[in-house]
Amino acid sequence: MKKVYILAAMAGIIFWACKHDALVTNLDQDLERVIASRAATGSLDYYIFPASTDYSNIPQSPVNPITKAKVDLGTMLFYESAFAVEAKHTSGMATFSCSSCHIPAAGFRPNRMQGIADGAYGFGQNGEGRTKRLDYLDAEIDAQGARPLAVINTAYVTNSMWNGSFGQDGVNVGTESMWGIFDPSTAINNERLGSLEGQNIEGLKVHRLLINKELVEFYGYKQYFDAAFPDVPEAERYTRKTASFAISAYLRILLCSEAPFQMWLKGNYDAMLDEQKRGALLFFGKAGCYRCHYEPNLGSMEFHAVGVEDLFENGGLKTNISDRRNLGRGGFTGKTEDMYRFRVPQLYNMGDGGPYFHGSSKNTLSEVVHYFNNAQPENSRVPSSQISHYFQPLNLSEAEMKDLESFLRDGLRDPNLVRYVPERVLSGFCFPNNDPISKQDLGCD
């Protein structure tokens, strides 16, 4: 009789193990196998982000090594409106910051069809309430002709902007003759500082943010600049260049390492729901998303045309049909083969704030998924010869599209981006915006 009980117990254990495998492990094992086959290294580790404090393993510019002192300074500068003293009108003075267009709760995006720094007021709940000031002409506002990209996981971006115009390495090797031609600001590539570093030096100018010793001292930032750049001569220490280096260090540590997909990659199989896992299987399999979104941040330095509308068609100000940004990579290189092709963006926290694409032509992730599933270009100005060869009907069912959307919206969502936001900035100003309406919206005193 005792032998029978032992055999029954063993059978129960075997049955439980098989049941456990069938309900959980089989799906996880399938996903592990598919993802590993897509990774450049053949390992799931390829897609795992380092910790934001693991500076040595975060991709960075050799001329701007990440340090805690730089990150501490950059964290505050990114949200500080005190340096916004080159506004076009006095009403805009000291009212905006880098984060006016890159809002953490919106996935470090504007949460509206276009970001506006100088020349706008208001915030709303998560940035959607920002509106152009009445005392600014459309031509006077600080707004770009393409929707701002997210600044999370940009450590993996070797050439920033939709057209990849900043950065001396990567895809810009061989484009030296075009630096500064169509966009004078890209001449900064000749200084070979790194993609983010060069872009942010020029960005501080474009976005009307001034950094000098007088302002740095007045608002209490001198000790932070001194700590971050002790080897830089004092005459050069309090400038847009050093500020850019600090902001770039901060941007490089903005990694979505707490997203369910990241937790799953590290072995926590309960971090993603089954529908998200099925969506991931589609992403790395049948839907073919991995063909363009294959780098660790699920973006890439490839440029593709999928025929979406431009920003001027979707309410964008200070832009029109002749805007060179409508040409994508071609607007930078001038090459026919590059026309209307845009950089493949990273995909984390996409669900936190729309609209989507460079022209803000889709308002929801569901619309984005359906657009790729149908593969029907909507912009008649984009020649069919330029449309990506990957842009073909996916033939996904409604259930499959929902699973894919679930992975994109929730599986890739880091729920704790607030950890990258400072408690205060040294000026004591409201942030990310400091105008009266934003103060009201944000609950600032």
C-alpha positions as CSV (number, residue, x, y, z in Angstrom):
1,M,0.0,0.0,0.0
2,K,2.9,2.3,0.8
3,K,4.4,1.7,-2.6
4,V,1.1,2.7,-4.3
5,Y,1.1,6.0,-2.4
6,I,4.7,6.7,-3.5
7,L,3.9,6.0,-7.1
8,A,0.8,8.2,-7.0
9,A,2.8,11.0,-5.5
10,M,5.4,10.7,-8.2
11,A,2.7,10.7,-10.9
12,G,1.2,13.8,-9.4
13,I,4.6,15.6,-9.4
14,I,5.2,14.6,-13.1
15,F,1.7,15.7,-14.0
16,W,2.1,19.1,-12.2
17,A,5.5,19.6,-14.0
18,C,3.9,18.9,-17.4
19,K,1.0,21.1,-16.6
20,H,3.3,23.9,-15.5
21,D,5.3,23.6,-18.7
22,A,2.2,23.6,-20.8
23,L,0.7,26.7,-19.2
24,V,3.8,28.8,-18.8
25,T,7.0,27.4,-20.0
26,N,6.1,26.4,-23.5
27,L,5.1,30.0,-24.4
28,D,8.1,31.4,-22.7
29,Q,10.4,28.8,-24.3
30,D,9.0,29.6,-27.8
31,L,9.6,33.3,-27.2
32,E,13.1,32.8,-25.8
33,R,14.0,30.7,-28.9
34,V,12.6,33.3,-31.4
35,I,14.1,36.3,-29.7
36,A,17.6,34.7,-29.3
37,S,17.5,33.9,-33.1
38,R,16.9,37.6,-33.8
39,A,19.6,38.9,-31.5
40,A,22.9,40.0,-33.0
41,T,24.7,38.0,-30.4
42,G,22.3,35.0,-30.4
43,S,21.5,35.7,-26.8
44,L,18.6,37.3,-24.9
45,D,21.2,39.4,-23.1
46,Y,21.6,41.5,-26.2
47,Y,18.2,43.2,-25.5
48,I,18.8,43.7,-21.8
49,F,19.5,47.3,-20.8
50,P,22.3,48.0,-18.2
51,A,21.3,49.6,-15.0
52,S,21.1,53.4,-15.3
53,T,24.0,53.6,-12.8
54,D,26.2,51.1,-14.6
55,Y,28.0,53.9,-16.5
56,S,30.7,51.7,-17.9
57,N,28.2,49.5,-19.8
58,I,26.0,52.3,-21.2
59,P,27.0,53.4,-24.8
60,Q,28.5,56.8,-24.7
61,S,30.8,59.3,-26.5
62,P,34.5,58.7,-25.8
63,V,34.9,62.5,-25.4
64,N,32.2,62.7,-22.8
65,P,32.4,59.8,-20.4
66,I,29.4,59.5,-18.1
67,T,30.0,60.5,-14.5
68,K,27.6,60.9,-11.6
69,A,28.5,64.6,-11.4
70,K,27.5,65.2,-15.0
71,V,24.3,63.2,-14.6
72,D,23.4,65.2,-11.5
73,L,23.9,68.4,-13.3
74,G,22.2,67.3,-16.5
75,T,19.2,66.1,-14.6
76,M,18.5,69.6,-13.3
77,L,19.4,71.4,-16.5
78,F,17.0,69.4,-18.5
79,Y,14.1,70.7,-16.5
80,E,15.4,74.2,-15.6
81,S,13.6,77.1,-17.2
82,A,15.9,79.8,-15.7
83,F,18.2,79.6,-18.7
84,A,15.4,80.3,-21.2
85,V,16.4,84.0,-21.5
86,E,16.6,84.3,-25.3
87,A,12.8,84.1,-25.8
88,K,11.4,86.1,-28.7
89,H,9.1,88.0,-26.3
90,T,9.3,88.9,-22.7
91,S,6.2,86.8,-22.0
92,G,8.2,83.8,-22.8
93,M,11.2,84.6,-20.7
94,A,12.2,81.8,-18.3
95,T,9.0,79.8,-19.0
96,F,10.2,76.7,-20.8
97,S,12.8,74.0,-20.6
98,C,14.1,70.9,-22.6
99,S,11.3,69.0,-20.9
100,S,8.6,71.2,-22.3
101,C,8.7,69.0,-25.3
102,H,10.0,65.8,-23.6
103,I,7.7,65.0,-20.8
104,P,8.5,61.9,-18.7
105,A,4.8,60.9,-18.1
106,A,4.3,61.0,-21.9
107,G,7.2,58.7,-22.6
108,F,9.5,61.8,-22.9
109,R,7.4,63.0,-25.8
110,P,5.3,66.2,-26.1
111,N,1.9,64.3,-25.7
112,R,0.5,66.4,-28.5
113,M,1.0,66.6,-32.3
114,Q,3.8,69.1,-31.9
115,G,6.2,70.3,-29.2
116,I,6.4,74.0,-28.6
117,A,9.0,75.5,-26.2
118,D,9.2,79.3,-26.5
119,G,6.0,80.8,-27.7
120,A,3.5,78.6,-25.8
121,Y,1.9,78.3,-22.4
122,G,0.0,75.7,-20.4
123,F,0.6,72.1,-19.6
124,G,-2.7,70.2,-19.0
125,Q,-2.4,66.8,-17.3
126,N,0.7,65.5,-19.2
127,G,1.6,68.2,-21.8
128,E,-1.5,67.9,-24.0
129,G,-2.7,71.3,-22.8
130,R,0.2,73.4,-24.3
131,T,-1.0,76.1,-26.6
132,K,0.6,78.8,-28.7
133,R,0.7,82.3,-27.2
134,L,-1.4,84.9,-28.8
135,D,1.5,87.5,-28.8
136,Y,3.7,85.2,-30.9
137,L,3.4,84.9,-34.6
138,D,3.5,81.3,-36.0
139,A,7.0,82.1,-37.4
140,E,8.3,83.2,-34.0
141,I,7.5,80.1,-32.0
142,D,10.2,77.5,-31.2
143,A,8.7,74.4,-32.9
144,Q,10.1,72.0,-35.4
145,G,8.7,70.6,-38.6
146,A,8.6,67.0,-37.3
147,R,7.2,65.6,-34.1
148,P,9.9,65.4,-31.4
149,L,11.3,61.9,-30.9
150,A,11.5,60.3,-27.4
151,V,14.8,60.8,-25.6
152,I,14.6,57.5,-23.7
153,N,17.1,54.8,-24.7
154,T,19.0,57.2,-26.9
155,A,22.3,55.8,-25.7
156,Y,21.8,53.3,-28.5
157,V,21.3,56.0,-31.2
158,T,24.5,56.8,-33.0
159,N,23.0,59.5,-35.2
160,S,20.1,61.5,-33.8
161,M,17.1,63.2,-35.3
162,W,14.6,61.7,-37.7
163,N,17.1,62.2,-40.5
164,G,20.2,61.0,-38.6
165,S,22.0,64.3,-39.3
166,F,23.9,64.6,-36.0
167,G,27.0,62.5,-35.2
168,Q,30.2,62.0,-37.0
169,D,30.2,58.2,-36.9
170,G,27.7,55.4,-37.8
171,V,25.6,56.1,-40.9
172,N,27.2,59.6,-41.3
173,V,30.6,58.2,-42.3
174,G,30.9,59.3,-45.9
175,T,28.5,62.2,-45.6
176,E,31.1,64.8,-44.5
177,S,30.6,66.9,-47.5
178,M,27.0,67.6,-46.5
179,W,27.7,68.7,-42.9
180,G,26.4,72.2,-42.6
181,I,25.1,72.4,-46.2
182,F,21.3,72.2,-45.9
183,D,21.3,72.5,-42.1
184,P,24.1,74.8,-40.8
185,S,23.8,73.3,-37.3
186,T,25.1,70.0,-38.6
187,A,28.5,71.5,-39.1
188,I,29.0,70.7,-35.4
189,N,29.7,67.1,-36.6
190,N,33.2,68.4,-37.6
191,E,34.0,68.7,-33.9
192,R,33.5,65.0,-33.5
193,L,31.9,65.2,-30.1
194,G,29.3,62.5,-30.4
195,S,25.7,62.5,-31.7
196,L,23.8,63.7,-28.6
197,E,26.6,66.1,-27.5
198,G,26.7,67.9,-30.9
199,Q,22.9,68.0,-31.2
200,N,22.4,69.4,-27.7
201,I,25.0,72.2,-28.2
202,E,23.0,73.3,-31.3
203,G,19.7,72.5,-29.6
204,L,20.4,74.9,-26.7
205,K,20.9,77.6,-29.3
206,V,17.8,76.7,-31.3
207,H,15.7,76.4,-28.2
208,R,16.8,79.8,-26.9
209,L,18.5,78.5,-23.8
210,L,21.6,80.5,-22.7
211,I,24.3,79.2,-20.5
212,N,26.9,81.6,-19.2
213,K,28.8,82.1,-16.0
214,E,26.6,85.0,-14.8
215,L,23.4,82.9,-15.0
216,V,25.2,79.8,-13.7
217,E,26.4,81.6,-10.6
218,F,23.1,83.5,-10.0
219,Y,21.0,80.3,-9.9
220,G,23.5,78.3,-7.8
221,Y,24.7,75.9,-10.5
222,K,28.4,76.9,-10.3
223,Q,29.4,74.1,-7.9
224,Y,27.7,71.6,-10.0
225,F,29.5,72.7,-13.2
226,D,32.8,72.7,-11.1
227,A,32.2,69.2,-9.9
228,A,31.2,67.9,-13.4
229,F,34.0,69.6,-15.3
230,P,37.0,70.1,-13.0
231,D,39.4,69.6,-15.9
232,V,37.8,72.2,-18.2
233,P,39.4,75.6,-17.9
234,E,37.2,78.0,-16.0
235,A,36.9,80.3,-19.0
236,E,35.3,77.4,-20.9
237,R,33.5,75.7,-18.0
238,Y,30.1,77.5,-18.0
239,T,28.9,77.2,-21.6
240,R,26.5,75.5,-23.8
241,K,29.1,72.9,-24.6
242,T,29.5,71.8,-21.0
243,A,25.8,72.0,-20.4
244,S,25.3,69.9,-23.5
245,F,27.7,67.3,-22.2
246,A,25.9,67.2,-18.8
247,I,22.4,66.9,-20.5
248,S,23.8,64.2,-22.9
249,A,25.1,62.2,-19.9
250,Y,21.6,62.4,-18.3
251,L,19.9,61.4,-21.6
252,R,22.2,58.4,-21.9
253,I,21.1,57.0,-18.6
254,L,17.4,57.2,-19.4
255,L,16.9,53.5,-19.9
256,C,13.5,51.7,-19.6
257,S,15.0,48.9,-17.6
258,E,11.8,48.3,-15.5
259,A,9.5,47.5,-18.5
260,P,7.8,44.1,-18.2
261,F,9.7,42.9,-21.3
262,Q,13.0,43.8,-19.7
263,M,12.0,41.9,-16.5
264,W,11.0,38.9,-18.6
265,L,14.3,39.0,-20.4
266,K,16.0,38.8,-17.0
267,G,14.1,35.6,-16.1
268,N,10.9,36.9,-14.5
269,Y,8.4,35.0,-16.7
270,D,5.4,36.4,-14.7
271,A,6.4,40.0,-15.7
272,M,4.4,39.8,-19.0
273,L,0.9,38.6,-19.6
274,D,0.3,35.9,-22.1
275,E,-1.2,38.3,-24.6
276,Q,2.0,40.4,-24.3
277,K,4.1,37.3,-24.9
278,R,2.0,36.4,-27.9
279,G,2.5,40.0,-29.2
280,A,6.2,39.7,-28.7
281,L,6.2,36.4,-30.7
282,L,4.4,38.3,-33.5
283,F,6.9,41.2,-33.2
284,F,9.9,38.9,-33.5
285,G,8.2,36.6,-35.9
286,K,5.1,36.7,-38.2
287,A,4.7,40.5,-38.1
288,G,8.3,41.0,-39.0
289,C,8.8,44.2,-36.8
290,Y,12.2,42.9,-35.9
291,R,13.5,43.5,-39.4
292,C,13.7,47.2,-38.8
293,H,13.4,47.4,-35.0
294,Y,16.4,45.1,-34.2
295,E,18.7,47.0,-31.9
296,P,18.6,46.7,-28.1
297,N,16.2,49.7,-27.8
298,L,14.0,48.1,-30.6
299,G,14.9,50.8,-33.0
300,S,17.8,51.0,-35.5
301,M,19.9,53.3,-37.6
302,E,18.1,52.3,-40.8
303,F,15.9,54.7,-42.7
304,H,12.6,53.6,-44.3
305,A,9.7,55.3,-46.0
306,V,6.2,54.1,-45.1
307,G,4.4,56.9,-46.8
308,V,2.8,58.7,-43.8
309,E,1.6,62.3,-43.9
310,D,3.7,65.2,-42.8
311,L,3.3,67.4,-39.8
312,F,1.9,70.4,-41.7
313,E,-1.1,68.2,-42.7
314,N,-1.9,67.4,-39.1
315,G,-2.0,70.8,-37.4
316,G,1.7,71.5,-37.2
317,L,2.7,75.2,-37.0
318,K,5.8,76.8,-38.5
319,T,6.0,74.2,-41.2
320,N,4.6,73.7,-44.7
321,I,4.8,71.5,-47.7
322,S,8.3,72.8,-48.6
323,D,9.8,72.0,-45.2
324,R,13.0,70.0,-45.7
325,R,12.2,67.8,-42.8
326,N,9.4,66.2,-44.9
327,L,12.2,64.7,-47.0
328,G,13.6,62.7,-44.1
329,R,17.2,61.4,-44.6
330,G,17.2,63.0,-48.1
331,G,16.7,66.4,-46.5
332,F,20.2,65.9,-44.9
333,T,22.1,64.1,-47.6
334,G,20.4,65.5,-50.7
335,K,20.5,62.0,-52.3
336,T,17.5,60.8,-54.3
337,E,17.6,57.4,-52.8
338,D,17.3,58.9,-49.3
339,M,14.2,61.0,-49.9
340,Y,11.2,60.5,-47.6
341,R,13.0,57.9,-45.5
342,F,13.1,58.4,-41.8
343,R,15.1,56.8,-39.0
344,V,13.5,53.7,-37.3
345,P,12.6,55.0,-33.7
346,Q,12.9,53.1,-30.5
347,L,9.6,51.7,-29.2
348,Y,9.6,51.7,-25.4
349,N,6.8,53.6,-23.6
350,M,5.1,54.5,-26.9
351,G,1.7,54.0,-25.3
352,D,2.3,56.9,-22.8
353,G,1.7,59.6,-25.4
354,G,0.7,60.0,-29.0
355,P,0.3,61.0,-31.8
356,Y,2.7,58.9,-33.8
357,F,5.1,59.1,-36.8
358,H,7.1,62.2,-37.7
359,G,4.0,63.9,-39.0
360,S,1.7,62.9,-36.1
361,S,-0.7,61.3,-38.5
362,K,-1.9,58.5,-36.2
363,N,-3.4,59.2,-32.8
364,T,-3.3,55.7,-31.2
365,L,-1.1,52.6,-31.2
366,S,-4.1,50.7,-32.6
367,E,-4.1,53.0,-35.7
368,V,-0.3,52.4,-36.0
369,V,-0.7,48.6,-35.9
370,H,-3.6,48.7,-38.4
371,Y,-1.6,51.0,-40.7
372,F,1.3,48.5,-40.9
373,N,-1.0,45.6,-41.2
374,N,-2.8,47.2,-44.2
375,A,0.4,48.7,-45.7
376,Q,-1.4,51.3,-47.8
377,P,0.7,54.6,-48.0
378,E,-1.3,57.7,-47.3
379,N,1.1,60.4,-48.6
380,S,0.8,60.7,-52.4
381,R,3.9,62.9,-52.5
382,V,6.1,59.9,-51.6
383,P,6.9,57.9,-54.8
384,S,6.2,54.2,-54.7
385,S,9.9,53.6,-55.6
386,Q,10.8,55.0,-52.1
387,I,8.5,52.9,-50.1
388,S,10.3,50.4,-47.9
389,H,10.3,46.8,-49.3
390,Y,9.3,45.7,-45.8
391,F,6.1,47.7,-46.0
392,Q,3.8,44.9,-47.1
393,P,0.5,43.7,-45.8
394,L,1.0,41.6,-42.6
395,N,-2.2,39.6,-42.8
396,L,-2.7,39.7,-39.0
397,S,-6.1,38.8,-37.6
398,E,-7.8,41.2,-35.2
399,A,-6.8,39.1,-32.3
400,E,-3.2,39.1,-33.4
401,M,-3.2,42.9,-33.8
402,K,-4.6,43.2,-30.3
403,D,-1.8,41.0,-29.0
404,L,0.9,43.0,-30.8
405,E,-0.6,46.2,-29.6
406,S,-0.6,44.9,-26.0
407,F,3.1,44.1,-26.3
408,L,3.9,47.5,-27.7
409,R,1.7,49.4,-25.2
410,D,2.2,47.5,-22.0
411,G,5.0,45.0,-22.4
412,L,7.4,47.7,-23.4
413,R,6.2,50.2,-20.8
414,D,8.5,51.2,-18.0
415,P,6.0,52.4,-15.3
416,N,8.5,54.2,-13.2
417,L,10.1,56.9,-15.5
418,V,9.4,59.4,-12.7
419,R,12.7,58.1,-11.1
420,Y,14.5,60.2,-13.6
421,V,12.8,63.4,-12.6
422,P,14.5,65.7,-10.0
423,E,12.5,66.8,-6.9
424,R,13.4,70.4,-7.7
425,V,15.6,72.6,-9.8
426,L,17.9,75.2,-8.2
427,S,16.0,78.2,-9.4
428,G,12.9,77.0,-7.5
429,F,10.9,77.6,-10.7
430,C,8.0,75.4,-11.7
431,F,9.0,72.7,-14.2
432,P,8.9,71.7,-17.0
433,N,7.1,75.0,-17.7
434,N,7.1,78.1,-15.6
435,D,4.4,80.3,-17.2
436,P,1.3,81.2,-15.1
437,I,-1.1,78.7,-16.8
438,S,1.4,75.9,-16.5
439,K,1.9,76.7,-12.8
440,Q,-1.8,76.4,-12.3
441,D,-2.0,73.1,-14.2
442,L,1.0,71.7,-12.4
443,G,0.0,72.8,-9.0
444,C,3.1,75.0,-8.4
445,D,3.0,77.7,-5.8
